[in-house]
Amino acid sequence: MTAPYPSQVSGSVMCRVRSNLGVGVSTGWMGLILGGLLAAEVSLWAQVERPTAPTTGEARPVSAEELHRALRHSDWRIRWLATQHLAQKGSEGRFALGALARTMRTDASAEVRAGAIIALARIGGPARFLVPELVEYTHRPAPVGAAALWALGQLATPEDYDLVLPVLRQALSRAHAPIRLAATVALGDLGPAAQEAVPELLLTAASSPSLQTPA
């Protein structure tokens, strides 16, 4: 019998992620990964001073300058929403790489720091230089530690595996379920490169009901 890949073992976790799509997004790390704005929080974004289109009176798409300003807003919820917008841009959000890195390092809110990590991971290749720093962040509690673990699954390349894989495997045995979930998803994202972690993934899934697919 062929041994399963990590992505197959973590499939139950991904099913759980999919089951949350369309459900109210929390300010926790899973909500940040899934993306999307809470309808109840849209009014917060209106607090950011923005011009309106002269012909329609409707708000223009959020500009790079506005996102930079929102990342410095006094209300942590607006800073978090800015990281959400940037995460949704994916690689197109690379114009904010420096601002997001600063937010990750210095913001007073753990939720905002986690949001910045998610947005950086969504940028992709240009943010890969942050992998060693993200490894250090994995030792922090959720949401920051969990976001950093997930981000490693997005950013790590074969050159990083010797550094990243031991950290992800160790996280599978940590006490906090969001940390184990993030490590499981990250190992699944790395695929065959994480083959040696399959026994630990199976053990984690068996001992963590919250990580198993609902019947």
Backbone bond lengths (Angstrom), bond angles and torsions (degrees), N, CA, C in turn:
res aa  C-N    CA-C-N  psi(-1)  N-CA   C-N-CA  omega(-1)  CA-C   N-CA-C  phi
1 M - - - 1.473 - - 1.528 109.80 -
2 T 1.327 117.31 131.44 1.456 121.64 -179.02 1.525 110.76 -73.50
3 A 1.327 115.48 132.94 1.466 119.64 178.65 1.519 109.84 -66.12
4 P 1.334 117.28 141.16 1.468 119.64 -179.62 1.515 111.70 -70.72
5 Y 1.331 115.53 152.24 1.450 120.16 172.04 1.533 108.63 -78.50
6 P 1.349 116.87 157.27 1.467 118.83 175.84 1.519 113.14 -55.35
7 S 1.334 116.24 -34.41 1.469 118.70 -179.26 1.521 111.26 -65.81
8 Q 1.339 116.78 -30.95 1.460 119.86 177.84 1.524 110.31 -73.30
9 V 1.334 116.07 -41.15 1.460 120.25 179.83 1.517 110.43 -64.07
10 S 1.336 116.14 -38.75 1.464 119.04 -178.47 1.514 112.11 -84.39
11 G 1.339 117.06 6.42 1.453 119.66 -179.59 1.507 113.12 -59.57
12 S 1.343 116.48 -35.81 1.457 118.88 179.12 1.513 110.89 -63.63
13 V 1.330 115.70 -34.43 1.459 119.37 177.16 1.516 110.30 -66.56
14 M 1.339 116.60 -43.28 1.452 119.20 -178.94 1.526 111.29 -66.18
15 C 1.341 116.61 -33.66 1.469 118.88 174.69 1.520 109.86 -61.68
16 R 1.323 115.00 -38.00 1.462 119.17 179.19 1.517 110.20 -66.19
17 V 1.344 116.39 -38.38 1.466 120.29 177.10 1.524 109.69 -62.02
18 R 1.340 115.77 -47.16 1.463 118.57 -178.80 1.524 111.31 -61.03
19 S 1.332 116.15 -35.63 1.461 118.69 -178.35 1.517 111.48 -65.59
20 N 1.325 116.46 -18.67 1.455 120.31 179.13 1.516 112.96 -89.88
21 L 1.329 117.31 -10.23 1.463 118.95 179.65 1.523 109.65 -63.54
22 G 1.298 115.40 134.23 1.448 119.87 179.93 1.517 112.90 87.94
23 V 1.337 116.67 -9.43 1.455 120.66 176.76 1.517 107.18 -89.56
24 G 1.316 118.27 155.33 1.452 121.77 -179.78 1.514 111.63 -48.38
25 V 1.315 116.66 129.14 1.456 121.67 -177.50 1.513 109.31 -85.99
26 S 1.311 116.35 128.54 1.459 120.45 -179.80 1.513 109.70 -88.35
27 T 1.328 117.31 173.41 1.452 120.35 176.24 1.506 110.48 -87.33
28 G 1.317 118.55 6.62 1.457 122.03 175.42 1.513 111.32 -75.75
29 W 1.340 116.61 174.44 1.458 119.76 -173.81 1.517 112.38 -64.76
30 M 1.345 118.89 -33.04 1.459 119.03 179.83 1.517 110.88 -65.92
31 G 1.328 116.09 -39.42 1.456 118.95 176.63 1.518 111.41 -61.74
32 L 1.327 116.23 -36.84 1.447 120.02 179.68 1.523 110.89 -66.59
33 I 1.319 116.93 -38.47 1.453 120.45 178.66 1.520 110.18 -66.24
34 L 1.312 117.39 -44.79 1.455 120.79 -176.16 1.516 111.63 -68.36
35 G 1.344 116.19 -29.80 1.454 119.86 177.78 1.519 112.17 77.05
36 G 1.323 114.81 178.89 1.458 120.85 -179.79 1.516 111.21 95.18
37 L 1.319 116.59 150.05 1.455 121.31 -177.94 1.518 110.63 -101.16
38 L 1.303 115.98 138.54 1.453 120.23 173.29 1.528 109.07 -66.52
39 A 1.315 115.77 132.01 1.463 118.93 179.42 1.521 111.02 -56.56
40 A 1.324 115.89 -37.33 1.468 119.81 -178.25 1.514 112.28 -69.09
41 E 1.349 117.79 -16.38 1.456 120.28 -176.64 1.524 112.64 -101.43
42 V 1.314 117.33 -4.86 1.455 119.65 -179.46 1.520 110.62 -58.21
43 S 1.333 115.80 -35.01 1.468 119.23 -179.70 1.523 111.36 -63.13
44 L 1.327 117.01 -27.56 1.461 119.77 177.40 1.520 110.65 -62.51
45 W 1.332 114.85 -41.09 1.462 119.25 -178.11 1.524 110.81 -62.35
46 A 1.334 116.37 -27.78 1.460 120.07 179.73 1.521 111.67 -66.26
47 Q 1.344 116.76 -15.49 1.460 119.39 179.15 1.518 112.04 -74.02
48 V 1.341 116.78 -17.83 1.453 119.90 177.68 1.516 107.98 -78.19
49 E 1.311 116.77 124.32 1.464 120.70 -176.88 1.519 109.99 -63.00
50 R 1.334 117.20 118.45 1.451 122.07 -176.58 1.517 109.84 -139.26
51 P 1.330 117.46 143.06 1.471 119.98 178.43 1.517 110.93 -75.33
52 T 1.321 116.20 161.38 1.464 121.07 175.40 1.523 109.40 -112.78
53 A 1.321 114.59 151.78 1.463 119.09 178.36 1.530 109.37 -67.66
54 P 1.352 118.92 130.67 1.476 120.59 -174.29 1.520 113.43 -64.34
55 T 1.317 118.46 -26.71 1.469 119.52 -174.71 1.522 112.38 -87.13
56 T 1.311 117.46 -32.81 1.464 119.90 -174.96 1.513 113.48 -111.52
57 G 1.341 116.88 -19.75 1.457 119.61 -176.00 1.512 113.06 75.95
58 E 1.333 117.44 2.91 1.461 121.02 179.96 1.524 109.80 -90.15
59 A 1.314 114.81 154.25 1.457 119.56 179.85 1.520 110.26 -65.93
60 R 1.323 116.09 137.51 1.454 120.80 175.33 1.532 109.84 -72.24
61 P 1.345 117.26 163.28 1.462 118.97 172.54 1.525 110.24 -55.90
62 V 1.302 115.94 148.26 1.471 120.44 -177.15 1.523 109.09 -64.98
63 S 1.314 116.45 127.50 1.457 121.04 -177.73 1.520 110.73 -89.11
64 A 1.340 115.38 166.65 1.458 120.72 177.72 1.529 110.23 -60.03
65 E 1.333 116.61 -42.46 1.467 119.92 -179.77 1.526 110.91 -61.90
66 E 1.326 116.65 -41.51 1.466 120.46 -179.82 1.534 111.60 -66.00
67 L 1.322 116.07 -37.78 1.463 118.88 178.06 1.518 111.15 -67.46
68 H 1.328 116.91 -40.21 1.461 120.03 176.11 1.526 110.12 -60.72
69 R 1.337 116.14 -42.37 1.460 119.70 179.72 1.522 110.89 -66.54
70 A 1.329 116.70 -39.69 1.462 120.15 -179.79 1.529 111.75 -64.92
71 L 1.330 117.31 -32.46 1.465 120.10 177.82 1.526 112.14 -66.26
72 R 1.334 116.61 -17.01 1.468 120.88 179.12 1.526 112.16 -105.80
73 H 1.334 117.56 6.88 1.462 121.33 -176.05 1.528 110.60 -64.89
74 S 1.331 116.32 151.30 1.469 120.26 -178.46 1.524 112.76 -71.19
75 D 1.341 117.73 -23.72 1.469 122.20 -179.35 1.531 108.42 -89.24
76 W 1.331 116.51 118.37 1.467 119.88 -176.82 1.523 111.90 -60.60
77 R 1.338 116.56 -28.40 1.467 118.98 -178.54 1.527 111.13 -67.38
78 I 1.309 116.59 -35.84 1.459 120.02 177.82 1.522 109.88 -71.74
79 R 1.335 117.09 -38.42 1.471 118.93 175.72 1.528 109.71 -61.53
80 W 1.336 116.45 -39.57 1.464 120.47 178.67 1.532 110.33 -64.76
81 L 1.336 117.82 -42.93 1.455 121.07 178.26 1.528 111.06 -61.33
82 A 1.333 116.51 -34.85 1.468 119.32 177.29 1.521 110.49 -63.81
83 T 1.335 117.00 -40.51 1.472 118.63 177.58 1.523 110.34 -65.22
84 Q 1.333 117.54 -33.63 1.456 121.02 177.20 1.524 111.36 -63.72
85 H 1.320 116.27 -46.52 1.456 120.22 178.48 1.527 110.29 -59.11
86 L 1.316 116.26 -43.45 1.457 119.81 -178.47 1.522 111.27 -68.73
87 A 1.327 117.73 -36.66 1.463 120.25 177.08 1.524 110.47 -62.59
88 Q 1.329 116.54 -38.71 1.457 120.28 -179.85 1.526 112.24 -68.49
89 K 1.333 117.32 -22.74 1.456 120.55 178.01 1.524 112.28 -75.17
90 G 1.325 117.51 -18.86 1.454 120.06 -178.51 1.518 111.37 62.11
91 S 1.337 116.61 -134.51 1.461 120.81 -177.13 1.527 112.14 -64.04
92 E 1.326 117.09 -22.00 1.463 119.86 178.81 1.524 111.92 -70.06
93 G 1.320 117.00 -12.06 1.456 120.58 178.02 1.516 113.63 -85.70
94 R 1.343 117.50 9.14 1.464 119.85 -175.37 1.520 112.38 -64.87
95 F 1.330 118.60 -18.76 1.462 120.29 176.74 1.521 111.57 -60.80
96 A 1.336 116.84 -22.26 1.469 121.12 -178.15 1.525 112.35 -102.82
97 L 1.336 118.04 14.14 1.461 120.24 -175.05 1.528 111.71 -55.28
98 G 1.326 116.69 -48.19 1.460 120.06 -178.85 1.519 112.21 -62.94
99 A 1.332 117.17 -43.22 1.467 121.14 -179.85 1.521 110.88 -65.59
100 L 1.338 116.73 -38.97 1.465 119.85 178.72 1.520 111.29 -67.71
101 A 1.326 117.06 -38.43 1.467 119.77 177.81 1.526 110.56 -63.02
102 R 1.329 116.17 -40.83 1.473 119.12 177.10 1.524 110.65 -64.92
103 T 1.328 116.63 -41.18 1.461 120.41 178.61 1.520 110.67 -61.98
104 M 1.319 116.71 -43.15 1.464 121.61 178.27 1.525 111.35 -57.24
105 R 1.308 116.33 -37.75 1.468 121.28 -174.39 1.519 113.62 -85.14
106 T 1.336 117.50 -31.04 1.463 118.30 -165.61 1.519 116.25 -124.49
107 D 1.335 119.57 -12.81 1.464 118.78 -174.10 1.528 110.64 -63.45
108 A 1.325 116.47 144.27 1.460 121.61 -178.30 1.523 112.96 -72.61
109 S 1.329 117.45 -18.29 1.462 121.59 -177.22 1.521 111.04 -100.22
110 A 1.335 116.57 127.76 1.465 120.18 176.61 1.516 111.01 -63.64
111 E 1.337 117.88 -35.84 1.463 121.12 178.92 1.525 110.97 -63.32
112 V 1.322 116.96 -40.97 1.463 120.37 179.63 1.522 110.43 -69.05
113 R 1.335 117.82 -41.42 1.465 120.09 177.35 1.521 110.44 -60.44
114 A 1.343 116.46 -42.63 1.461 119.87 177.30 1.522 110.83 -63.14
115 G 1.318 117.10 -41.36 1.459 120.71 178.07 1.521 111.64 -61.10
116 A 1.337 116.39 -39.15 1.466 119.81 178.08 1.527 110.82 -64.80
117 I 1.321 116.71 -38.62 1.472 120.43 178.69 1.527 110.39 -62.61
118 I 1.327 116.12 -44.24 1.460 120.07 179.53 1.527 110.27 -62.00
119 A 1.324 116.98 -44.34 1.467 120.41 179.58 1.523 110.73 -63.11
120 L 1.316 117.42 -39.64 1.468 120.71 177.99 1.527 110.79 -62.94
121 A 1.329 115.98 -42.18 1.465 119.30 178.85 1.515 111.25 -63.24
122 R 1.328 115.97 -35.78 1.466 120.02 -179.98 1.528 111.65 -70.63
123 I 1.320 117.38 -24.72 1.466 120.48 176.27 1.524 109.90 -64.76
124 G 1.336 115.34 -36.81 1.454 119.17 176.00 1.516 113.84 88.38
125 G 1.336 116.02 -139.20 1.454 123.46 -170.81 1.519 117.03 -43.46
126 P 1.342 119.21 -47.72 1.466 118.57 -178.94 1.528 114.09 -60.00
127 A 1.343 117.38 -19.62 1.470 120.86 -179.84 1.529 112.54 -95.24
128 R 1.335 117.35 2.81 1.464 119.98 -174.74 1.529 112.16 -62.87
129 F 1.327 118.06 -26.75 1.461 120.48 -179.29 1.533 111.63 -61.32
130 L 1.333 116.58 -15.44 1.462 121.20 -179.10 1.527 113.20 -84.89
131 V 1.342 118.32 -3.84 1.462 120.94 -176.27 1.529 112.69 -53.05
132 P 1.340 120.72 -49.23 1.472 118.82 179.17 1.528 113.32 -59.29
133 E 1.322 116.54 -37.17 1.458 120.27 178.57 1.532 110.65 -68.96
134 L 1.322 116.22 -39.44 1.464 119.92 178.24 1.521 110.88 -63.56
135 V 1.316 117.70 -35.33 1.470 120.52 176.78 1.523 109.83 -57.60
136 E 1.319 117.65 -40.63 1.467 121.02 178.27 1.530 110.66 -65.73
137 Y 1.319 117.08 -36.83 1.466 120.41 -179.45 1.535 112.39 -70.20
138 T 1.313 118.10 -20.91 1.468 119.55 -179.20 1.513 112.30 -63.63
139 H 1.315 118.00 -19.66 1.463 120.90 -178.67 1.524 112.26 -82.33
140 R 1.313 117.34 -4.73 1.465 121.30 179.07 1.528 109.97 -85.66
141 P 1.324 117.11 159.52 1.473 119.77 177.63 1.523 110.75 -65.82
142 A 1.335 115.71 164.20 1.465 120.43 171.44 1.539 107.65 -65.99
143 P 1.340 117.21 149.41 1.452 127.06 8.71 1.524 115.22 -85.44
144 V 1.342 118.45 -16.35 1.465 119.68 -175.06 1.526 111.15 -64.93
145 G 1.339 116.74 -48.27 1.460 119.74 -178.98 1.514 112.39 -61.35
146 A 1.328 116.65 -41.35 1.464 120.38 -179.85 1.528 110.84 -67.63
147 A 1.312 117.47 -41.33 1.463 120.46 178.30 1.519 110.87 -62.60
148 A 1.336 116.76 -39.88 1.460 120.27 179.98 1.527 110.91 -65.63
149 L 1.324 117.24 -41.07 1.462 120.49 177.51 1.528 110.41 -60.70
150 W 1.322 116.88 -48.29 1.463 119.85 178.92 1.520 111.02 -59.91
151 A 1.336 116.96 -42.06 1.456 121.29 -177.98 1.522 111.64 -62.08
152 L 1.318 117.25 -33.86 1.464 119.35 178.48 1.524 111.06 -62.75
153 G 1.307 116.77 -35.48 1.461 120.14 176.83 1.515 112.60 -65.74
154 Q 1.327 116.96 -24.49 1.456 121.79 179.42 1.526 112.64 -87.79
155 L 1.322 117.10 -35.29 1.459 121.25 -169.84 1.521 114.93 -101.38
156 A 1.321 118.00 -25.86 1.471 120.24 -173.44 1.521 111.31 -65.58
157 T 1.315 115.70 138.72 1.460 123.52 173.39 1.526 107.29 -116.26
158 P 1.337 118.02 171.10 1.473 119.05 -179.36 1.523 114.50 -50.42
159 E 1.315 116.98 -31.22 1.463 119.54 178.94 1.524 112.02 -65.61
160 D 1.329 117.06 -21.40 1.459 121.25 -176.60 1.527 113.12 -96.76
161 Y 1.323 118.54 -9.30 1.460 120.65 -168.19 1.525 113.59 -61.07
162 D 1.327 117.82 -37.24 1.466 119.71 -179.69 1.529 110.98 -62.29
163 L 1.306 116.83 -29.83 1.463 121.62 178.72 1.516 112.00 -85.25
164 V 1.329 116.13 -39.70 1.460 121.32 -169.23 1.525 113.30 -85.10
165 L 1.325 117.80 -44.03 1.470 120.15 -173.26 1.524 113.41 -59.38
166 P 1.341 120.49 -44.36 1.473 118.58 178.08 1.529 112.66 -60.23
167 V 1.323 117.21 -36.28 1.470 120.90 -179.96 1.520 110.39 -66.08
168 L 1.327 116.83 -44.04 1.460 120.74 -179.91 1.528 110.79 -65.40
169 R 1.318 116.82 -40.61 1.464 119.82 -178.98 1.530 110.79 -67.19
170 Q 1.321 116.52 -40.56 1.471 119.73 178.46 1.524 111.07 -63.41
171 A 1.332 116.55 -35.10 1.466 120.33 -177.50 1.523 112.07 -66.68
172 L 1.335 117.84 -21.46 1.465 120.82 179.51 1.526 112.53 -63.32
173 S 1.315 117.27 -21.89 1.465 120.47 -177.94 1.523 112.59 -103.32
174 R 1.312 118.15 7.04 1.464 119.85 179.63 1.525 110.32 -75.07
175 A 1.317 116.24 158.72 1.460 122.00 -169.81 1.525 113.18 -73.09
176 H 1.317 117.83 -32.44 1.463 121.06 -171.33 1.528 110.14 -84.43
177 A 1.332 117.49 123.66 1.461 121.80 -175.73 1.530 113.90 -58.19
178 P 1.344 120.67 -42.23 1.464 118.96 178.35 1.525 113.31 -59.28
179 I 1.331 116.84 -32.75 1.462 120.21 177.35 1.527 109.77 -66.79
180 R 1.331 116.89 -45.40 1.468 120.30 179.45 1.529 110.71 -63.80
181 L 1.314 116.48 -40.25 1.459 120.79 179.30 1.526 110.79 -62.39
182 A 1.317 116.76 -45.74 1.465 120.44 -179.34 1.520 111.01 -62.63
183 A 1.340 116.61 -41.90 1.462 120.17 179.02 1.523 111.06 -65.18
184 T 1.332 116.65 -39.00 1.463 121.26 178.75 1.521 110.99 -62.45
185 V 1.317 116.75 -47.03 1.455 120.73 179.99 1.531 110.38 -63.91
186 A 1.331 117.18 -42.37 1.463 120.51 -179.03 1.522 111.38 -62.94
187 L 1.326 117.60 -43.57 1.460 120.63 178.31 1.530 110.47 -63.55
188 G 1.321 116.56 -39.55 1.460 119.60 176.02 1.518 111.78 -61.59
189 D 1.340 116.47 -38.37 1.465 120.20 179.69 1.526 111.52 -66.79
190 L 1.334 117.07 -29.78 1.461 119.77 179.37 1.519 112.31 -77.49
191 G 1.339 117.54 -15.99 1.458 121.67 172.66 1.520 114.06 65.15
192 P 1.347 117.21 -138.01 1.470 120.75 -174.67 1.520 114.12 -56.67
193 A 1.329 117.94 -24.42 1.466 120.31 179.45 1.518 111.63 -61.52
194 A 1.351 116.55 -24.20 1.463 121.19 -178.50 1.523 111.89 -102.54
195 Q 1.328 116.72 22.33 1.464 121.30 -175.73 1.528 112.90 -53.17
196 E 1.331 117.40 -38.82 1.463 120.29 -177.24 1.518 112.48 -65.84
197 A 1.332 117.47 -16.14 1.461 120.81 -178.48 1.517 112.44 -87.59
198 V 1.333 118.79 -2.54 1.465 120.88 -176.17 1.529 112.54 -56.03
199 P 1.366 120.62 -47.48 1.475 118.92 179.17 1.527 112.86 -57.19
200 E 1.334 116.26 -39.23 1.469 119.25 179.39 1.519 111.24 -70.03
201 L 1.338 116.84 -36.38 1.461 120.29 177.00 1.517 110.99 -63.41
202 L 1.322 116.29 -42.08 1.461 120.03 178.70 1.523 110.81 -63.67
203 L 1.319 116.43 -42.01 1.465 120.54 179.07 1.523 110.52 -64.57
204 T 1.324 116.68 -42.21 1.467 120.74 179.27 1.520 110.90 -62.34
205 A 1.334 116.42 -44.66 1.462 120.02 179.58 1.525 111.37 -63.35
206 A 1.342 116.73 -39.73 1.462 120.33 -177.80 1.521 112.16 -69.70
207 S 1.321 116.64 -30.79 1.466 120.15 -175.75 1.515 113.42 -98.18
208 S 1.336 116.95 1.34 1.470 120.81 -177.27 1.520 109.35 -127.24
209 P 1.321 117.63 89.62 1.477 120.23 -179.47 1.518 113.56 -54.34
210 S 1.320 116.98 -32.31 1.465 119.87 -178.08 1.517 112.42 -68.07
211 L 1.348 117.66 -15.70 1.450 121.01 -179.61 1.522 112.56 -96.46
212 Q 1.323 117.10 -1.57 1.448 120.16 -176.05 1.526 111.15 -93.87
213 T 1.319 115.13 151.78 1.451 120.41 179.71 1.526 110.76 -68.78
214 P 1.338 118.55 129.98 1.451 119.10 176.81 1.522 111.28 -59.87
215 A 1.331 117.34 146.26 1.458 120.93 -178.94 1.512 110.31 -65.58
